[in-house]
Amino acid sequence: MRKKIKQLPIIRALSKFVFACFACLPAKKKLVVFESFSGKQYSCNPRAIYEYMRSHDMPYELVWSVNKDHIGKFEAQQIPYVRRLSLKWFYYMARAGFWVTNSRMPNWVPKPAHTTYVQTWHGTPLKKLVGDMEQVRMPGISKSTYINNFQTEVSHWDYLLSPNPYSTAIFRRAFAFNKQILETGYPRNDILYQGDLDEASRRLRKKYGIANGKNVILYAPTWRDHQHYGLGSYKFDLQLDLDELFARFGNDTIILLRLHSFIKEQFDLDAYGEFVKDVSAFHDINELYLLSDLLITDYSSVFFDYANTRKPMIFFVYDLEEYRDEVRGFYFDLEAEAPGPVVRTTAEVAAAIEQLSAEGMKPYKEKYEAFIERFCHLEDGNAASRVVTEVFKEDSF
């Protein structure tokens, strides 16, 4: 009921008016407001940029926009925040010199003329985006409305980050973005190139209570546009047979289940003890990349980032034809270019785990190297530095 009230036209019009009033106050040019996945996480490219600016003592006020249900995580880490859509949030957002976010702002939010909007986005695309989509299967919205709403948002962006030339071309066309694209690599991947990664893995395993010697498999699938409870709330049918995997690998393996933030499903995993852990609520998936030994995914952009670790990947695509041909569409042939085995059943997943354990990545070495060269060649641990130097020019160093 509360959500429906917020969506009423009169409420949105009033919110827009209040925002515009605050925007008439003197700008706070040194205020930077960060947001990740609509205020639900402390993660991704905004986190990496924030931490770079904080660690270099840059002369800015750095504040996070946080969804009310996730405030506790920010308070626990003593991260400065303002509650998203509160009156104080209107005051901060309307006066800020910079917005740094990885997802869309509400359509009714008017970007002030004094604000520089840095859209970091959140992945290299396999599945087609916005203007390239042949149809929209999301609930309660037509293709034309979806594209129009998205392009209204795009018109507010001043900078858009890109991880590679492949993405730059797609973003430019699919988003109809005609301002500056910063082709820098992704700041969120800097952590995968900095420091002793083996030591980082050991530290993170201790942090999350994972015993030494355990094989850690990260299962990170994406959401399905056509399986939903409503707009922004998606179902997920867990096709991976945990019973079968438990019988084969239960003694020496842990599976970390990381669902997309759009997925509202919760699974009862008590029967599996320590074998399966739901880590969907963890802030930053990059930590899971570091502590895991292998990734199982499908069409999620996580595999582009995980490739930076050079660790094995398995592509569990039980609904490949439906998703590719009817739901979303792809930019390239996943079966031909995937840097790891492409499988359809849990039995095939298990066989692939055993093969990779015995042979490593040797059967996929050439594909993996070609994949990294195409999609990850800009990643070197310095993407955040490049972004900050370009965007915050007056304080470059």
NUTIKE-121590 format. One record per residue (C-alpha): x, y, z; residue in one letter; residue number from 1. Coordinates in steps of 0.1 Angstrom, whole numbers, plus 5000, padded with zeros to 4 digits. Each point is the difference from the previous one (the first is absolute). Example, Ala and Ser with C-alpha at 12.3 -4.5 7.8 and 13.67 -1.06 7.14 Angstrom:
5123;4955;5078;A;1
5014;5034;4993;S;2
This chain:
5000;5000;5000;M;1
5028;5024;5010;R;2
5018;4993;4967;K;3
4968;5006;4980;K;4
4994;5034;5018;I;5
5036;5011;4990;K;6
4992;4992;4964;Q;7
4969;5022;4998;L;8
5004;5028;4975;P;9
4992;5027;5025;I;10
5027;4987;5024;I;11
5026;4999;4973;R;12
4991;5035;4988;A;13
5003;5012;5036;L;14
5034;4982;5004;S;15
5012;5016;4968;K;16
4989;5035;5012;F;17
5018;4996;5034;V;18
5031;4988;4982;F;19
4999;5030;4977;A;20
4997;5023;5029;C;21
5030;4986;5017;F;22
5019;5002;4967;A;23
4996;5038;5002;C;24
5021;5002;5031;L;25
5038;5006;4996;P;26
5017;4970;4985;A;27
5024;4979;5021;K;28
5026;4995;4973;K;29
5022;4978;5022;K;30
4972;4977;5010;L;31
5000;4965;4982;V;32
4970;4977;5005;V;33
5007;4963;4993;F;34
4974;4973;4994;E;35
5002;4963;4990;S;36
4971;4980;4987;F;37
4973;5025;5011;S;38
5015;5004;5035;G;39
5000;4962;5008;K;40
5038;4994;5001;Q;41
5034;5014;5009;Y;42
5016;4986;4969;S;43
5010;5001;4964;C;44
5016;5030;4982;N;45
4986;5027;5023;P;46
5016;4982;5029;R;47
5034;4998;4983;A;48
4999;5037;4990;I;49
4989;5010;5035;Y;50
5027;4980;5017;E;51
5026;5014;4976;Y;52
4989;5036;5008;M;53
4999;4993;5037;R;54
5034;4983;5001;S;55
5016;5029;4982;H;56
4984;5026;5023;D;57
4984;5019;4972;M;58
4983;5032;5011;P;59
4965;4989;4995;Y;60
4970;4991;5022;E;61
4992;4964;4991;L;62
4965;4987;5009;V;63
4981;4968;4990;W;64
4963;4998;4990;S;65
4986;4970;5018;V;66
4967;4981;4999;N;67
4983;5000;5034;K;68
5002;4962;5003;D;69
5038;5000;4996;H;70
5010;5028;5023;I;71
5013;4976;5027;G;72
5028;4988;4978;K;73
5013;5035;4994;F;74
4997;5009;5037;E;75
5020;4969;5009;A;76
5028;5011;4977;Q;77
4998;5036;5010;Q;78
4994;5011;4965;I;79
4983;5035;4997;P;80
4966;4997;4985;Y;81
4966;5016;4995;V;82
4968;4980;4998;R;83
4988;4998;4964;R;84
4968;5020;4992;L;85
5000;5017;5035;S;86
4997;5038;5002;L;87
5037;5001;5009;K;88
5007;4980;4968;W;89
4982;5026;4979;F;90
5021;5027;5016;Y;91
5033;4982;4993;Y;92
4992;4987;4965;M;93
4987;5034;4989;A;94
5030;5019;5011;R;95
5028;4975;4992;A;96
5027;5008;4976;G;97
5003;4963;4989;F;98
4979;4969;4999;W;99
5018;4967;4996;V;100
4977;4970;4995;T;101
4999;4966;4981;N;102
4963;4998;4993;S;103
4971;5023;4991;R;104
4986;5028;5021;M;105
4962;5003;5004;P;106
4986;5016;4968;N;107
4985;5029;5018;W;108
5033;5012;5014;V;109
5011;5031;4981;P;110
5038;5003;4998;K;111
5010;5036;5010;P;112
5022;5019;4976;A;113
5028;5002;5025;H;114
5002;4963;5005;T;115
5024;4977;4981;T;116
4984;4966;4996;Y;117
5025;4971;4997;V;118
4983;4968;4989;Q;119
5024;4971;5006;T;120
4976;4973;4988;W;121
5005;4965;5013;H;122
5012;4975;4974;G;123
5013;4990;4966;T;124
4969;4989;4980;P;125
4993;4965;4986;L;126
4962;5006;5000;K;127
4986;5028;4978;K;128
4993;5033;5016;L;129
4973;5026;4996;V;130
4999;5012;4963;G;131
5015;4967;4988;D;132
4973;4979;5016;M;133
4975;4985;4976;E;134
4973;4997;5027;Q;135
4996;5009;5036;V;136
4987;4972;5023;R;137
5001;5020;5032;M;138
4967;5003;5018;P;139
4976;5029;4995;G;140
5020;5019;4975;I;141
5000;5002;4962;S;142
5032;5001;4979;K;143
4994;5036;4989;S;144
4994;5012;5036;T;145
5030;4981;5013;Y;146
5023;5016;4974;I;147
4985;5035;5004;N;148
5004;4998;5038;N;149
5036;4988;4996;F;150
5009;5026;4975;Q;151
4986;5027;5023;T;152
5024;4987;5027;E;153
5029;4999;4975;V;154
4995;5036;4991;S;155
5011;5009;5036;H;156
5033;4981;4998;W;157
5032;5021;4996;D;158
5024;4970;5001;Y;159
4996;4963;4993;L;160
5026;4975;5010;L;161
5009;4971;4976;S;162
5022;4970;5008;P;163
5012;4994;4964;N;164
4995;5011;4963;P;165
4974;4973;4995;Y;166
4978;5015;5027;S;167
5006;5035;4988;T;168
4985;4993;4966;A;169
4970;4983;5015;I;170
4994;5027;5027;F;171
5002;5028;4974;R;172
4974;4984;4978;R;173
4977;4981;5024;A;174
4998;5029;5025;F;175
5001;5027;4973;A;176
5026;5018;5021;F;177
5017;5029;4983;N;178
5022;5014;5028;K;179
5034;4988;5013;Q;180
5007;4963;5005;I;181
5030;4993;5022;L;182
5015;4968;4987;E;183
5020;4992;5031;T;184
4994;4965;5011;G;185
4977;4995;5030;Y;186
5011;5015;5034;P;187
4983;4971;5017;R;188
5025;4976;4985;N;189
5030;5019;5014;D;190
4999;4978;5031;I;191
5007;4969;4978;L;192
5034;5015;4990;Y;193
5012;5015;5033;Q;194
5020;4984;5028;G;195
5005;4963;5008;D;196
4968;4983;4987;L;197
5008;4967;5017;D;198
5003;5017;5034;E;199
4968;5020;4992;A;200
4982;4967;4993;S;201
5012;4984;5033;R;202
4989;5031;5019;R;203
4966;5000;4984;L;204
4995;4963;5006;R;205
5007;5006;5037;K;206
4976;5030;5000;K;207
4972;4979;4987;Y;208
5007;4968;5019;G;209
5012;4978;4971;I;210
5024;4973;5011;A;211
5034;4997;4984;N;212
5002;4973;4974;G;213
4964;5003;4989;K;214
4993;5005;4963;N;215
4978;5031;4997;V;216
4976;5002;4970;I;217
4982;5033;4994;L;218
4966;4996;4983;Y;219
4989;5034;4987;A;220
4971;4999;4975;P;221
4981;5030;4986;T;222
4963;5008;5001;W;223
4975;4991;4973;R;224
4979;5029;4986;D;225
4969;4979;4995;H;226
5000;4983;5034;Q;227
4987;5025;5025;H;228
4977;5010;5029;Y;229
4998;5036;4986;G;230
5023;5027;4987;L;231
5034;4998;5016;G;232
4991;4968;5019;S;233
5010;4968;4983;Y;234
4996;4963;5006;K;235
5027;4975;4996;F;236
4996;4963;4994;D;237
5031;4982;5015;L;238
5007;4975;4973;Q;239
5033;4989;5016;L;240
4994;4967;5018;D;241
5016;5006;5033;L;242
4992;4965;5012;D;243
5020;4985;4971;E;244
5029;5023;5006;L;245
5000;4994;5037;F;246
5002;4962;4994;A;247
5030;5005;4978;R;248
5019;5029;5016;F;249
4986;5004;5034;G;250
5031;4990;5019;N;251
5025;5025;4987;D;252
4980;5028;4983;T;253
4980;5031;5009;I;254
4976;5016;4975;I;255
4994;5037;5005;L;256
4966;5010;4985;L;257
4999;5036;4988;R;258
4967;5011;4985;L;259
4995;5032;4980;H;260
4987;5030;5021;S;261
4968;5000;4980;F;262
4992;4964;5010;I;263
4977;4997;5030;K;264
5001;4963;5004;E;265
5013;4985;5033;Q;266
5008;4963;5002;F;267
5000;4977;5030;D;268
5036;4987;5000;L;269
5000;4986;5036;D;270
5002;4964;4988;A;271
5034;5006;4984;Y;272
5017;5013;5031;G;273
5033;5017;4991;E;274
4999;4987;4964;F;275
4979;5029;4987;V;276
5001;5035;5013;K;277
4977;5028;4987;D;278
5023;5030;4996;V;279
4975;5021;4980;S;280
4999;5027;5027;A;281
5038;5005;4999;F;282
5009;5035;4989;H;283
5028;4994;4975;D;284
5002;4971;4977;I;285
5037;5007;4994;N;286
5008;4985;5034;E;287
4983;4968;4988;L;288
5021;5000;4968;Y;289
5031;5001;5022;L;290
4991;4972;5024;L;291
4984;4976;4975;S;292
5018;4974;4979;D;293
4975;4997;4972;L;294
4970;5019;4986;L;295
4967;4985;4988;I;296
4978;5026;4982;T;297
4978;5004;4969;D;298
4994;5032;4982;Y;299
5011;5023;5028;S;300
5027;5026;4993;S;301
5019;4986;5030;V;302
5019;4977;4977;F;303
5017;5030;4983;F;304
5013;5012;5034;D;305
5008;4966;5013;Y;306
5023;4994;4969;A;307
5024;5025;5016;N;308
5008;4973;5027;T;309
5009;4974;4973;R;310
4981;4975;5020;K;311
4977;4973;4984;P;312
4964;5007;4990;M;313
4971;4978;4992;I;314
4970;5013;4980;F;315
4968;4983;5012;F;316
4974;5011;4973;V;317
4971;4976;5005;Y;318
4977;5025;4982;D;319
5024;5013;4973;L;320
4977;4999;4969;E;321
4971;5016;5019;E;322
5021;5027;5015;Y;323
5021;5008;4969;R;324
4972;4997;4974;D;325
4969;5011;5018;E;326
5008;5020;5032;V;327
5031;5022;4994;R;328
5023;4992;4971;G;329
5038;4999;5001;F;330
5028;5022;4985;Y;331
5022;4969;4992;F;332
4998;4962;4999;D;333
5005;4990;5036;L;334
5004;4963;4991;E;335
5028;5008;4976;A;336
5019;5026;5021;E;337
4994;4990;5036;A;338
5034;4995;5018;P;339
4988;4968;5017;G;340
4976;4971;4996;P;341
4964;5008;4990;V;342
4976;4975;5016;V;343
4962;4994;5003;R;344
4995;4976;5029;T;345
5013;4996;5036;T;346
5016;4967;4989;A;347
5020;5020;4974;E;348
5009;5026;5026;V;349
5013;4972;5023;A;350
5020;4985;4971;A;351
5015;5034;4992;A;352
5010;5006;5036;I;353
5018;4967;5000;E;354
5017;5007;4966;Q;355
5012;5035;5011;L;356
5013;4985;5032;S;357
5020;4974;4982;A;358
5012;5020;4969;E;359
4997;5036;5010;G;360
4993;5025;4972;M;361
5022;4982;4974;K;362
4971;4991;4977;P;363
4988;5036;5000;Y;364
5033;5018;5002;K;365
4998;5016;4965;E;366
4964;5011;5004;K;367
5008;5014;5034;Y;368
5030;5020;4988;E;369
4980;5013;4970;A;370
4971;5010;5023;F;371
5023;5019;5024;I;372
5017;5018;4971;E;373
4966;5011;4986;R;374
4982;5009;5032;F;375
5025;5005;5029;C;376
5031;5016;4984;H;377
4994;5034;5016;L;378
4999;4985;5035;E;379
5032;5007;5020;D;380
4990;5012;5034;G;381
5000;5037;4991;N;382
4965;5006;4985;A;383
4988;5020;5030;A;384
5030;5023;4997;S;385
4993;5006;4964;R;386
4963;5008;5006;V;387
5007;5023;5029;V;388
5028;5018;4981;T;389
4976;5007;4971;E;390
4969;5009;5019;V;391
5015;5020;5028;F;392
5025;5018;4979;K;393
5004;5031;5022;E;394
5015;4977;5027;D;395
5020;4977;4978;S;396
5033;4989;5013;F;397
